[in-house]
Amino acid sequence: MKIQNKNIIVVACILSFLSSKLFAQTLEPDTHMQIDLEEIVVTSTKETNEMRTLPGSISFITPRMMEERKITSIVDLSTVIPNFFIPKYGSKMSTPVYIRGIGERSTGQSIGLYVDNMPYLDKSVFNFDFLDVQHIEALRGPQGTLYGRNAMSGIINVYTYSPLDYQRTKVTLSAGNYGLYRANASISQKIGRMAGISLSGYYDENNGFFKNQYDGRSADRQQSAGGRLRYDLRTSEKWIFQLMANYDYSEQGAFPYGKYENGKIEDPNYDHKGRYTRNVTGSNVNIEYKNDRIIFTSSTGFQYFDDDMHMDLDYTASSVFTIKQQQKEKNWTQEFAVKSNTENNFRWSFGAFGFSRDLKTEVVTTMKQGAVNGILQPVFDNMPPMIITITNVEIPIPGTFETPARGGAIFHQSTYNNLFIYGLSITGGLRLDYEKTELIYNTSMEMNLDVTPPAMGNMPPRQPIPYSAATNPTGAGSLSYTEWLPKIALKYELNSKNYIYSSVAKGHKAGGYNIQMFADIVRDIIEEKGKNLMSQSEDQIEQELPSAILATTSYSPEHSWNYEIGFKGDLIENLLHAEIAAFYLDVNDIQITQFVESGQGRLLKNAGSAESLGFDLSLTAYLAYGLSLSANYGYARALFKDYETDADDFSGNFIPFAPQNTFSLSAGYVSRLHNARLIDRFSVNAQYNGAGKIYWTEANDMWQNFYGLLNFKAGINKGAFWLNVWTRNSLNTDYATFFFTTGNMQLAQKGAPFQFGVDLTATF
């Protein structure tokens, strides 16, 4: 599982360039470098409220927090955001995000992810390594009046450093157990007075945590590499132009699922290796014009990714089912926004957004000998008087699926401050959203049979007659949606630091088509043809397919209303800061993931109505100089209100895969040693992060109890250098990150065990 040569060359060139720049630097400190990054003022190009007094639930993640808690990707944000949960399982192909008890496990997405104002439209690209991040905003609740596609549960905004505002060279080298090695380097410089450029790159590898019992090799070894380029040009006080480009490569052993028996998870044991490889390339151009009345922005983005997934679909050492899937996707996005830039009480923002998404998926599901003999053949063994024998050793079921999507929206939001009385403000917004999704499918299957007619009287046994049962379903369909997404919020400032608010907003998540269930559909067609050799023509069966397939594979949009009240401010002035929000979500046509009947694939379906009731709590205490304590707690009671199937009634049950509780507690201390010769500063940080109870099934008969992970980090500093040692899951807690049932077998994935390592960082 070696990384491709071209990727090694690219990353090596980046790191070589950065290293040469690093060691060419003078060791004389740059006064600009002394700016405390925590003091950077956070602004928004679209929001009509000040970000620090936004009437909604928002978490800011600063560079200091990312360093202390080793936040290197979106998955790690679970440790700092209440009621925000991303489990680590499977592969980077899917990044399941749950906010306030609502989310998705596989297809579709409930949050929007933006990096430097460019939206990421597919969850397959959500999990990437952060490079040169200035800060992150996590907004919980519907954000449709300002942000784009599928922002029903919230928005994650990631912003990188501008080389016009901050110049430095930084290199970090890391090593740890389980074969962890990582190099991360970046440089940011001005080019004259009006332009600046930054370049960063990384390489990361580890041997994985789990071994495949079948061959004794690692089941989840990982390698990744990437880089980011940013060029900023300020032609005047009014105009700013930004050009960004990025590349990310990942190769990993994937889907390390083991049998779950008697409360224990076994190591993976399958004969067909799981693997996932992904390439992501993106670029975006941002333009900003600002005068004393308005701020106008334009954001143009392009992203391309291709991936390759191999999976043992039966997850056993027997040769039964395998799948190979390749995706190629091209995305274009364009957004224009203009907002007021005055100190008046009335502030407004208008915008338009459009996207084009072209996704082509090629899938080959293969029925190996175990499936042919153990699943298909018994169907025909019960069809006397004929004797029907399948002659295939294995049967591939190939399919090509194109699912293009187009969409556009116009949006507006206004805020009026000091409404009737000083400190009272109202914010209202509305978005008109249109989207069209298509499905163009071409799949096939062929099964060869020997059909032996029954003997007639005293006649000798008749010879087998070769027969081929084949199908080639092709077709196309489309779905389109138009949605109005309103929002209204009230805020009252008790004083300059404390305020209360309430809000109501509508959320929306698009519908679409399931393509991973086509292998089951095609197999059912072949079985039907085989069972009706003498009674039904193939043409009749084929004619009934197109409308039935589109009806079976489609799912409808999900809608929600979000009600929220909250408080933000200092409970004890300059000592204890609090953010508290209570919420209620009313969800209709909730989308949930299920395995298809055979277990060999999954689908997204609508499951009636649901609700989530709970609260978020964030506390930050500044106990003494250099000593801080923070706590985040989220509670979400997410239930099905109305969900019945043909066989079961799940109404009143908890929604699976979403934790009822999320918790994080962090304590950090940094001290400057004025008289020490060898050490300038030292730091220590401890975190305890927990999640649970998590139900794994709609029936709520399997679950993961609340579990907690203890992490440590300690470091020393001398001049431009920091040396840190760290641990994760310090108590080696056993827990499951994922559970599912396929056929009669229960499978689960263990959480990562105890890890430790060391980081060496040089910053100039």
ABEGO torsion letter per residue (X at the ends): XBBBAAAAAAAAAAAAAAAAAAAABBABBBAAAABBAAABBBBBAABABBAAABBBBBBBBBAAAAAAAGBABAAAAAAABBGBBBBBBGBAABBBBBBGGBBBABBEBABBBBBGGBBBABAAAABBBBBGBABBBBBBEBAAAABBBGAAAEBBBBBBBBAAABBBBBBBBBBBBGGBBBBBBBBBBBBEAABBBBBBBBBBBBAEABBBAAAGBBAABBBBBBBBBBBBBBABAABBBBBBBBBBBBBBBBGBBBBBBGGBBBBBBBABBBBBBBBBBBBBBBBBBBBAABBBBBBBBBBBBBBBBBBBAAGBABBABBBBBBBBBBBBBBBBBBBBBBABABBBBBBBBBBBBBBBBBBBBBBBAAAAAAAAAAAAAABOABBBBBABABBBBBBBBBBBBBBBBBBBBBBBBGBGBBGBBBBBBBBBBBBBBBBBBBBBBBBBBBBBBBBBEABBBBBBBBBBBBBBBBEBBBBBBBBBBBBBBBBBBABAABBBBBBBBBBBBBBEBBAAAAAAAAAAAAAAAAAAAAABBAAAAAAAAAAAAAAAABBBBBBBBBBBBBBBEBABBGABBBBBBBBBBBBBGBBBBBBBAAGBEBBBBBAEBBBBBEBBBBBBBBABBGBBBBBBBBBBBBBBABBBBAABBABGBBBBGBBABBBBBBBBBBBBBAABAABABBBBBBBBBBBOBBBABAAGABBBBBBBBBBBBBBBBBEABBBBBBBBGAAGBBBBABBBBBEABBBBBBBBBBBBBBBBBBBX
